[in-house]
C-alpha cells in the first residue's frame, strides 16, 4: 500500500494515493497540464508556503501544514487563475480534488502520513 494521509485522532483517510513534489522542477510544474485529481488522490508539495492555480483548468482544495503536520490554513475549491496567501510556517501543501476535503479538516487539525 502506498502512503496515505489521515486525520488524527479520527483516522479519517483524506488521501490514499499521494504524489510528492520535492524538486524545484516538480514544485514548479505542480498540477499544471495534468488531468483533474480524483477523490483520494493528492499532490504534496514540499517545501511550500504559497501556491497558484494559473494555467490550470480546474479548481482544487488546498491544505497548508507545518512540519508537524498541523493544519495552518485551508482553501476549499480554489478557483483557476488564483494565488493563495503566503502561509507563514507552512512546510507542506496538499492539493486535492475540489470538494473532496472532509469538513473536519480545518486550521489546527492534526494530520499524519502513514506508509
PyMOL commands that set and color helices and strands:
alter all, ss='L'
color gray80, all
select helices_A, chain A and resi 24-29
alter helices_A, ss='H'
color red, helices_A
select strands_A, chain A and resi 4-8+13-15+17-21+41-46+60-65+71-78+92-97+110-114
alter strands_A, ss='S'
color yellow, strands_A
deselect
rebuild
show_as cartoon
